[in-house]
Amino acid sequence: MSRTTLETSSRIKSQELVKAALVTALYVVVTFLLSVISFGPLQLRLAEMFNYLALYHKRYVFAVTLGVVIANFMSPTWILDVPIGATATFLALILCRALTKRIKNDILKITITAIVFAISMFSIAFQFHVLLNFPFFYTWFTMAVGELFSMTVGGIIIHFVSKKFDLTK
């Protein structure tokens, strides 16, 4: 490999890392700034909008998952929220990428992703049930509604951002 090729490859890898780190940091900062509504049995975690970025590029699967890991250390149920929340996010992102990879319509991709993430809230409801004895189904319902709201607001934002910027790069 020539020196120029190595330099170009190194620059591209650095850019990839910076983009991923930026999304991780944004997830954590938005969650922290809105922490009063980001945790609990009825949560509106607006940082969930970054989940949609994984539909545009696979680098964001790990970036968002890492953001969830870091942010969940602020959770009152962090002992389970860190491993379970991160795993649930990672699996949901992988599932959403698989379900939407052949779909061209961004609105449909956003809708599918919002529904998957709302359903995935059973994992967080389980934490509240185990640690705090909250009723599982009621907690799952309230968390799913909050997630659906957060994902809807985030989906609108990301949809408009994607019209101005190429998120696949």
Steps between C-alpha positions, in 0.01 A plus 500: 500500500626844417549769757218709348260204519593440864453867584159505329396181677616638834313828441178315414529281812558811711193668351293187570617498861429872546146464360429204727646677804293810426177298493597318821573834670177657371296208632657536844473880512136511388409228750688683777353842422150350501572249778189601694288343221755247367462241775214335684187301420372779276798632313539733208856437394534733205855375437329193355479698175860393439376140459390597149858573398568124505264469204734720298838355601605198706761702692216653697387163640807498723500876554143506632551182703805653668300818564233291672762324713647828619165677546348209690756537777285802598193276532357424845491136388846514341605160637267334247445793266860510381525138380134440412433842347815484289430146384138582418609809306767310308260218406222743404738699280619183325139386455394840363788501250399151384129582477551825307802431279293443185246774573552823306231710670656689795165554673432126498851430633446753779159352583631143519794610716273693739273198543791261558646728766162550669453123519857456629410695813394170657866456595503824698158427651646169617774690685247715682299191584801311641671788680207714611205258486315715244215324317658358182227552239397845617865611511562351155199690367607835646857452384389396150279810473788723615739331258254529213461871574878553524561302182226689315646839591850371425385343175364833378827672590721235339278489190550873443872480582538217247355728230774757566795266573605166356495281812629198309850645482 
